[in-house]
């Protein structure tokens, strides 16, 4: 059994990644999940969060996705992201700002509609920060 | 000299037309580049989701979504994607021919055919052609957005959910290259298994298997399949937009070339007429002088 598999990451705007990888770690709706070669067929929704790709040869890449779908086939993994960005391109200051902004509107606003939107914004901002944290850890280690 | 003057005004008017067509050609060329970029940008997603959905169609799931069940065909729906404007050669005509052919095949089998028209040309066509038009959407512009299309797509999907339609197709022009656009009809629901790459067979074993779903299958598939339909229709619209600009560019280039040929021919006739008039005048003067 080969210990790598084909991985395709696409967002609505472009193709992000395509190649042979050893492991994929994604933020699923029901919690984080790691995909290794030979995983059972799986289909899940993604929530905003980091997407870690370990390429053949130990190289690691980190992306941030705002949601989408993940499909696992024995030799192929497809990520259909709503939008995806490289973790390097994230703006930490803006994410922190967005988090505070969302927290404030949750605390101040009381109508149901605003609350759900603010909650979604908060989740995205927190997920961005989480991605950045992982990126820092990785670069600290390497 | 009357004939020569007439020809001269004719040449002038053709030259004006040529200026317009060559300007339109250049505009179409620059718009085509943008439309092509837009088409290329959303293509990977549309392709990948088609793969995934193809896998689902091949799977043997416990929960079967409405879109996965092949019902007996009594009524079919066509989403016809056309351009908003004309002067694009045979683009829309070829597309409508395909639709008519498909519709006739269904009607021969006693199947009722319904249409949704995207783009004002399709709207006009179906008003003349007859046929049951369920929804029409026009004025999408050059940068279509998914939200512009959701409404008309939803009409079709609702009809499918209620069992009023048993099959759903999208018809649009496929962008082969700048010179060639090919009208195609693609089945949206029920889902069709795609077999367009060789190693697919190995990846998806044909024995009965099912996905693990997180969260549950129904919730997930509902979202995924709606996303699938939206992305396919969106892709059809942007691809058709690129085709429109390419077809217009070619049509206008031909028109400009034809105008050039026409001008050359007329110029020849004009020169002859002018020469004839001069010859006649000279012979009149000479014969006049001889008479004196």
Contacts between the chains, C-beta under 8 A, distances in Angstrom:
chain1	res1	chain2	res2	distance
A	8	B	48	5.7
A	10	B	44	4.3
A	10	B	45	4.7
A	10	B	47	8.0
A	10	B	48	4.7
A	11	B	45	6.7
A	12	B	42	6.5
A	12	B	45	5.2
A	12	B	231	7.7
A	13	B	41	5.3
A	13	B	42	7.0
A	13	B	45	7.8
A	14	B	41	5.7
A	14	B	44	6.5
A	15	B	44	3.7
A	28	B	214	5.6
A	29	B	214	5.9
A	29	B	215	5.7
A	30	B	214	4.6
A	30	B	215	6.1
A	33	B	214	8.0
A	40	B	212	5.9
A	41	B	59	7.3
A	41	B	209	6.1
A	41	B	210	7.2
A	41	B	211	4.7
A	41	B	212	6.9
A	42	B	211	5.8
A	42	B	212	4.5
A	42	B	213	7.8
A	42	B	214	7.2
A	43	B	56	7.7
A	43	B	211	4.2
A	43	B	212	7.2
A	43	B	213	5.4
A	43	B	214	7.5
A	43	B	220	6.0
A	43	B	224	7.6
A	44	B	213	7.1
A	44	B	214	3.9
A	44	B	215	7.9
A	44	B	220	7.1
A	45	B	214	7.2
A	45	B	215	7.2
A	45	B	220	5.8
A	45	B	223	6.7
A	69	B	52	7.3
A	69	B	220	7.8
A	69	B	223	7.8
A	69	B	224	5.6
A	69	B	227	7.5
A	71	B	52	4.7
A	71	B	55	6.9
A	71	B	211	7.8
A	72	B	211	8.0
A	73	B	55	6.3
A	73	B	203	4.8
A	73	B	204	6.3
A	74	B	203	6.0
A	74	B	205	7.7
A	75	B	199	7.3
A	75	B	202	6.5
A	75	B	203	4.7
A	76	B	203	5.1
A	78	B	48	5.4
A	78	B	51	6.6
A	78	B	52	5.4
A	80	B	45	6.6
A	80	B	48	6.0
A	80	B	49	5.5
A	80	B	52	6.7
A	80	B	227	7.7
